[in-house]
Amino acid sequence: MELNVTLDRKGIARFRTLLKANKMMAAKSLTYTAYKARDNWRATFPTLFHLRRRWLITGARVDNATPSRLQARVKHLDTYLGRHVKGIEQPKRAGGKSLFVPAQPVQEQGTHTTIRAMLRRAGQTKTKPKFRVKDMILRRVGKQSNAPVKLLGVLRKSVDIQPRFDALGQTERVVQREYSRIHEKLLRQWAERG
């Protein structure tokens, strides 16, 4: 048995167009898949983090793929998130200063700027002075000098943060589930148009 395949000029031109279209559709498919992965990240953030503002959600972005660079990237604008991603495990280091680690659970704290303002004001008021003992920052609960003392937090040179966000795993699952379906759909639409 012998099989011969021949292409005339029209067939060769159509084949070249198909190759070009395949690259374009692959780039589009990668970009659409990256946007789905980004949306998946955004849906996961409220379940993992205590969100005080929307900056964590709106910071998730996508770099689009192009036919010449078939690579789409899901990223986050803030380096804060990188310390919470599984597989990175970098301790947060203080740049020559000390980091303030609050003693209260995150749900009971105010926003980051509120805590900073409270710490600044605490040293200026006579009724509730703050003071430091070794690495601890303390504050009196009442106005009397014999009032009980409350621990505001401790100062550290670095803090180990437990990774809790599996960015790579989530993105891989979305790519496995969505990419081939999107790519096939886009190629089919292109074939129907041409």
C-alpha positions as CSV (number, residue, x, y, z in Angstrom):
1,M,0.0,0.0,0.0
2,E,1.3,3.4,-0.9
3,L,0.0,6.8,0.1
4,N,1.0,9.9,-1.7
5,V,0.2,13.4,-0.5
6,T,0.7,16.4,-2.7
7,L,0.0,20.0,-2.2
8,D,-0.5,22.6,-5.0
9,R,0.3,26.2,-4.5
10,K,-3.1,26.9,-3.1
11,G,-2.7,24.0,-0.6
12,I,0.7,25.2,0.4
13,A,-0.6,28.8,1.0
14,R,-3.5,27.3,3.1
15,F,-1.0,25.2,5.0
16,R,1.2,28.3,5.8
17,T,-1.9,30.2,6.8
18,L,-2.8,27.3,9.1
19,L,0.6,27.3,10.7
20,K,0.4,31.1,11.3
21,A,-3.2,30.8,12.6
22,N,-2.1,27.9,14.9
23,K,0.5,30.2,16.5
24,M,-2.0,33.0,16.9
25,M,-4.6,30.7,18.4
26,A,-2.0,29.1,20.7
27,A,-1.1,32.6,22.0
28,K,-4.8,33.5,22.5
29,S,-5.4,30.2,24.2
30,L,-2.5,30.7,26.6
31,T,-3.7,34.2,27.4
32,Y,-7.3,33.2,28.0
33,T,-6.1,30.3,30.2
34,A,-3.9,32.7,32.2
35,Y,-6.9,35.0,32.8
36,K,-8.9,32.0,34.1
37,A,-6.0,31.1,36.4
38,R,-5.8,34.7,37.6
39,D,-9.6,34.6,38.3
40,N,-9.0,31.4,40.2
41,W,-6.3,33.1,42.3
42,R,-8.6,36.0,43.0
43,A,-11.4,33.7,44.2
44,T,-9.0,31.8,46.5
45,F,-7.5,34.9,48.3
46,P,-10.5,35.6,50.6
47,T,-10.5,32.0,51.8
48,L,-6.7,32.1,52.7
49,F,-6.1,35.7,53.8
50,H,-7.9,38.2,56.0
51,L,-8.6,41.0,53.5
52,R,-8.9,44.5,54.9
53,R,-8.7,46.1,51.5
54,R,-9.0,44.9,47.8
55,W,-5.3,45.4,46.9
56,L,-4.5,41.7,47.2
57,I,-7.2,40.8,44.8
58,T,-6.6,43.6,42.3
59,G,-2.9,43.1,42.3
60,A,-3.2,39.7,40.4
61,R,-2.3,40.4,36.8
62,V,-1.5,38.6,33.5
63,D,1.2,39.1,30.9
64,N,-0.3,38.2,27.5
65,A,1.3,35.6,25.2
66,T,2.1,36.6,21.6
67,P,2.7,34.5,18.5
68,S,6.4,35.2,18.7
69,R,6.5,34.6,22.5
70,L,4.2,31.7,23.3
71,Q,4.3,32.3,27.1
72,A,1.6,33.8,29.2
73,R,2.3,34.6,32.9
74,V,0.1,35.0,35.9
75,K,1.8,37.3,38.5
76,H,1.1,39.6,41.4
77,L,2.3,43.1,41.8
78,D,3.1,42.9,45.5
79,T,6.1,41.0,46.8
80,Y,4.1,40.4,50.0
81,L,2.2,37.6,48.3
82,G,5.5,35.8,47.3
83,R,6.3,35.1,50.9
84,H,3.0,33.2,51.2
85,V,3.4,31.0,48.1
86,K,4.2,27.4,48.7
87,G,7.7,26.4,47.4
88,I,9.3,29.8,48.0
89,E,9.7,29.9,51.8
90,Q,11.6,33.1,52.2
91,P,11.6,34.7,55.7
92,K,10.6,38.3,55.8
93,R,13.7,40.3,56.7
94,A,13.9,43.8,58.2
95,G,16.1,46.1,56.2
96,G,18.4,47.2,59.0
97,K,15.4,47.9,61.4
98,S,13.1,45.6,63.4
99,L,9.8,44.3,62.3
100,F,6.8,44.8,64.6
101,V,4.9,41.5,65.0
102,P,1.5,42.2,66.6
103,A,0.4,40.0,69.6
104,Q,-3.3,40.0,68.7
105,P,-4.8,37.7,66.1
106,V,-5.3,39.3,62.7
107,Q,-9.1,39.5,63.0
108,E,-8.8,41.7,66.1
109,Q,-6.3,44.1,64.7
110,G,-7.0,47.3,62.8
111,T,-5.5,48.0,59.4
112,H,-1.7,48.2,59.0
113,T,-1.9,52.1,59.0
114,T,-4.1,52.1,62.1
115,I,-1.6,49.9,64.0
116,R,1.3,52.2,63.0
117,A,-0.7,55.3,64.1
118,M,-1.5,53.7,67.4
119,L,2.2,52.8,68.0
120,R,3.3,56.4,67.1
121,R,0.6,57.9,69.4
122,A,1.3,55.5,72.2
123,G,4.6,57.1,73.0
124,Q,3.1,60.7,73.0
125,T,0.3,60.3,75.4
126,K,0.7,60.4,79.2
127,T,-2.4,58.3,80.0
128,K,-1.4,55.2,78.0
129,P,2.4,55.2,77.5
130,K,4.0,52.5,75.6
131,F,7.4,51.2,76.6
132,R,9.8,48.6,75.5
133,V,11.2,45.7,77.5
134,K,13.8,43.8,75.5
135,D,11.9,43.0,72.2
136,M,8.4,43.5,73.6
137,I,6.3,46.6,73.2
138,L,3.9,47.1,76.1
139,R,1.2,49.5,77.0
140,R,-0.7,50.3,80.2
141,V,-4.4,49.4,80.1
142,G,-5.5,52.2,82.4
143,K,-4.5,55.7,83.5
144,Q,-3.0,54.7,86.8
145,S,0.7,53.9,87.1
146,N,-0.2,50.5,88.7
147,A,-2.6,49.6,85.9
148,P,-2.1,46.2,84.2
149,V,0.2,46.0,81.2
150,K,-0.9,44.8,77.8
151,L,1.5,43.3,75.2
152,L,1.1,45.1,71.8
153,G,3.7,43.0,70.0
154,V,7.3,42.0,69.7
155,L,10.2,43.3,67.5
156,R,12.0,40.8,65.3
157,K,14.9,41.0,62.7
158,S,13.1,38.4,60.5
159,V,9.8,36.6,60.6
160,D,9.1,33.1,59.2
161,I,5.8,33.1,57.3
162,Q,4.0,29.8,56.8
163,P,3.3,29.4,53.0
164,R,-0.4,28.8,52.4
165,F,-1.1,29.8,48.8
166,D,-0.3,27.1,46.2
167,A,0.0,29.4,43.1
168,L,1.8,26.9,40.9
169,G,-0.6,24.0,41.7
170,Q,-3.7,26.1,41.1
171,T,-2.3,27.4,37.8
172,E,-1.3,23.9,36.6
173,R,-4.8,22.6,37.4
174,V,-6.4,25.4,35.4
175,V,-4.1,24.9,32.4
176,Q,-4.7,21.1,32.4
177,R,-8.5,21.7,32.6
178,E,-8.9,24.7,30.2
179,Y,-6.1,25.0,27.7
180,S,-6.8,22.2,25.2
181,R,-10.6,23.0,25.2
182,I,-10.0,26.7,24.5
183,H,-7.4,26.0,21.8
184,E,-9.6,23.6,20.0
185,K,-12.5,26.0,20.2
186,L,-10.5,28.9,18.7
187,L,-9.1,26.7,15.9
188,R,-12.6,25.5,15.0
189,Q,-13.8,29.1,14.9
190,W,-10.9,30.0,12.7
191,A,-11.6,27.1,10.3
192,E,-15.3,28.0,10.1
193,R,-14.4,31.6,9.2
194,G,-11.8,30.7,6.6
